[in-house]
Amino acid sequence: QGMTTHSHVCGLLSETVVAYEVVTGTGNVLHVTRDDAQHADLFRALPLSHGTLGFLVGLQLRVVPAKAWVELTYTPCRTFEAFRAGYTRVLDQAAREDPGTPFFVEGIAFGREEAVLMEGRLVDGDGSDGHAVNRIGWWFKPWFFKHVEAMLRQPEDSVTELIPIRDYLMRHDRSMCMTMATIIPYGNHPVFRFLLGWLLPPQMSFLKSNRNKETREMSIRKQCFQDVAFPARELGAALDVSDKLFGIYPLLVYPCKMRSDPGALLRAGPGAVALASSGGKHSWNLNLGIYGIPRELVQRPDELFPMVTRVRKLEAWLRSVGGFQHTYCDSFQTEEEFEAMFDHTLYDEMRGKYGASKVFPRVWEKTRPEMDWRGWLEEEREDAEDTGGPVVAGR
C-alpha cells in the first residue's frame, strides 16, 4: 500500500502508478491508464484489490531521483501537544506545497506524552557541512528505535545527522519494526550487537516457512501486528485507543495525503482540502503502527489475552472515524463490517465488467486470516463470563 515516510507528498503507492498491465478474468491483456477512456474505471479500482480483479503483470511508476544521504533531524516532543503541533506544521507545509516541506516525515511515540518527530531531506553532503555522519545500518549500531528514544534524553531542542540513503530506508529492518526485542530480549545489548548483530534480522520467509498451526495461532493471539490509518485530527484519540486496548510502545506514526476520490475500496476521506497544483481534493491521514506484545500479556504471560476482541474494538473505532485497517494485517471483521470500512461500489462493478466474479475470490476472502477466529472470540467471551469480568484481570 505504501503508506510510509514520503506519503505526505506522494500519497499511497497507487498514486505513483502511471499504467498497469493486467490479465483479466476473461484472459485479455489490458494496458490500463488513468486517462484511458475505455479502462479508466479499472485503473481507479485496482489499488488494494489484491489480485481479485485480475493478474497484475506489469507496472509503470513515477519515481524520484535519489541522493546519497538523508539529512535527518530529530525533534524530541515531551508532551502530546508538542507532537501534535509538529505534525500539524508538517502537514500544513505539505498542503501548501511549500518547497521547504521535508521529503521524509516519521514519528515514534514512546508513551502518551513522549515522542520524537523526524524530518528528513535528501542531500548530497558527506558530513563536511558540520553534521555528524551516522551509518545506522552497521551491525553493531543500536536498533534504530532505541537510537531515536535516546533523543528524548538530549538537552538540545533538535539533533541532525547525515545517514546513508540505504541505511535510512532500511532503518527498522534489523529490529523487525521494533519487535526483535520480543524474540531476542538481549538483542540490543552492545556485546550481542558487536559479536552477533550481523545475524539480524532473520529471514522472514524462513521463519514463516517453519511456522506450524500452533505457532501461527500464537502469533495471532499473543502478538499484535496492526497498521491502521485515520484522519490526522484523530491522533490523540488513536493514541488513547491503542493504549487502552494494547498498551504497546513504541508506536510508529506516518502521515499520508489521501485522494478524496481514490476509487474502489478506500472511501473519500473526511475534511478534504484542495491542493494548489493538483486541482483535486485530498485529506490528511496518519498511520499508526502497533507491533509487539500487549502490556497485560507481558505482565501475565500465561493469561488468556482477548486479542480478537481488542482488535475488533480497534476496527470498530476505525469505522466510526472514517479510518481503515491495512489489508495485509490480521483482520477480524465480518464481511459486512469489512464492506462498511471499504467502499465496494466501483469494485463490484469492475468484477462484473472484467469477468472477475467467476474466476477470482473477493478481496475479503483473500485477505482474511487463514484460520477461523470465531471460536477464539467465543473462548474469550466464555473466559470473561467465567471470571466474572474482563478476560484479563484489572481491565
Buried (B, 14 or more C-beta within 10 A) or exposed (E): BBBBBBBBBBBBBBBBBEBBBBBBBEEEEBEBBEEBEEBBBBBBBBBBBBBBBBEBEEEEEEEEEEBEBBBBBBBBBEEBEBBBEBBBEBBEBBBEEEEEBBBBBBBBBBBBBBBBBBBBBBBEBEEEEEBEEBEBBEEEBBBBBBBBBBBBEEEEEBBBBBBBBEBBBBBBBBBBBBBBBBEBEEBBBEEBBEEBBEEBBEEEEEBEEEEEEEEBBEBBBBBBBBBBBBBBBBBEBBBBBBBEBBBBBBBBBBBBBBBBEBBBBBBBBBEBEEBEEEEEBBBBBBBBBBBBBBBBBEEEEEBBBBBBBBBBBBBBBBBEBBBBBBBEBBBBBEEEBBBBBBBBEBBBBBBEBBBBBEBBEBBBEEBBBEEEBEEBBEBBBEBBEEEEEBBBEEB
